[in-house]
Each structure stands twice: as C-alpha cells, then as structure tokens.
Amino acid sequence: MDYETALALITLAELPRVGERRLLRVQARARHGGVSLTRVVRLPPDALARDYGLPAPALARLERDRFWHVAHCRALVANLAACGAHPCQPGDAHYPRRWSERAEPAPPLAYAHGSAELLERPAAALLASRGLSEQTVTAAARVAQRAALEGFALAVGGMKATHRIAAATARAAGAPRLVVLDRGLFAAFGGPPEFDPFGFGPGRTRFDPRTTLALSVFRPHDHATPRNGQRRDQLIAALGDIVVALSARPGGEVERICLRALDRGQCVLNWQGDNPALLAAGAVAIDEEALQGGLRRFLPA
C-alpha cells in the first residue's frame, strides 16, 4: 500500500463513528464509482454525507478539526512505518487471504507487524471459552507442540489467559504464531512493538517479527472492549485451516463461532469431545492419543 492510500484509509478509520462496516461501505462506493480513497477524503462534508454516508460526528471532526485530524493520522502512518508495522487492506501482501475468503465481513483495514510469509503456512486456530481449566492448559500445550512438529502456524489471541498459554507454549515449542489482537497494535504492545507481550512473567523477550505476525483490526491506540473479544475470536477462526476448540461452553460464543466455521467447510476439532452440539454438526473429537496421528490428516484435500 502506498503512502497516500494508507493515509487516506487511516484518515477515514480514525473518524468518530466510522467502524468496520461503515468503512467497508465507503470502500465499496468508492470502488464502484472509480474514485480513489485519496480523493474521497478531500471531498467537502456535504458530499461525504450524501455520497458516502459518513455520520455527523465524523463530518464535524473534518469540518472543525481537519488539520489536527490529518496531522494525527500522518503521525500514525509514520510511527507504524518506523517500527516496521503495516496498514493493509484486502488484496495487499500483508493482508490475510483467509480473511478475504472466510471472515464475515472481511476487515477493510488491518494493522500487521511481523512476517506476512507466515500466512502461507497451514494454520491451526485455537479457541477456548472463558475460564481456565487444567484441561484447557493441557490441550493448548499438546496442540502447540504437535503444530510445531508438523510445521503449522498457530492462530491465537494475545491477551486472554488461555491465549497467553498457547502463545507462550507455541514460542517454546518453536511454532510460528499468528496473533490476533482484541485491541490496537500500540495499545497491546504498550508503545512501539519492541517487546513480546504475549506470555507470562515480569520479564519480556524481544518481539521476533520472523516467527510472529501480530494482527489488529482496531485503531492502533484503542484499548479492549468486550465486543472486541468476539471479533478477535471470529478472526482467529477464519485464519485456521483447522479450528481447535480447546473448550467450548454449550450455547457460548466459541460454540457459535465453531458452528459457523463448520458451515463454511472448515475442519473443527473439539478437545475430548466436550461439546455435543459441535460433534453433532460434524466436529471431530480429539485427545492426546488422537494427536499422535498428526494434524495434517485434517487438512482439506
């Protein structure tokens, strides 16, 4: 993505009340009209309201504080570039192809830090319901070790306890990580992405962009909200060639996400078959013994 496109996209994404779906609509209308986003952001407020449906708070920002807003967005683009992070949209090299194919909807803008080449590996997505049990810890460790042995990347979250265990185990086992965040990139790292925040303990190792790709669809400085966790888990599942439900509470969000993955034709594995609804819908029960047969046998032909 060139500088001007990145600036235009971030200028829109940083406006008040402009979320993923509204940004998608703006992108679609601009594409349909053959207008670049660089031109869109330069339109007068009445045209942005009429032709692109921008809400009143976004228009007010552009009318009253355009200079400050553009300066803020230029600084964001510069800070991302300075630390090696990239904004990307569908079709760009750093944008996950699996999101374009499976995410509902595909994020119109993502921030990536790390090696996009990791997206070319087969991926196992790890999901777990809230709460930490011995079963979940054991499952995360066993699946991470097996994934490392077979050359999988692990798609995990970054901040929830289960995700931290999976991320730390993956790093220890040598499995590459695709870490999907429930907050902005800078908010997760506490500033420039220099040290790895995805693990346990007071000491943090340096973030290794060769073995980890961190992905966020949220504004870089935004902190987590409860709704963000649901979106994160949806995007983790969309990254997986295999989705592993380490635990799935009946009627819960992880169950719903896994059922949707099954509808899309993804392979879903359920640790120890603890969710009858998933098994009835076509998920496969696995345990430590079943893992001995490997994960690659569950990849689509």
FENJO-V818535 format. One record per helix or strand of 3 or more residues. SS is the DSSP state (H for helix, E for strand). FROM is the first residue (numbers start at 1). LEN is the number of residues. Records with the same first field share a line. If there is no record, write none. Layout:
SS: FROM-LEN + FROM-LEN
This chain:
H: 3-11 + 20-14 + 37-4 + 45-8 + 56-27 + 97-6 + 116-5 + 134-17 + 161-13 + 185-5 + 226-14 + 253-11 + 276-6 + 288-4 + 296-3
E: 86-3 + 110-5 + 123-6 + 153-5 + 177-4 + 212-5 + 242-6 + 267-5 + 284-3
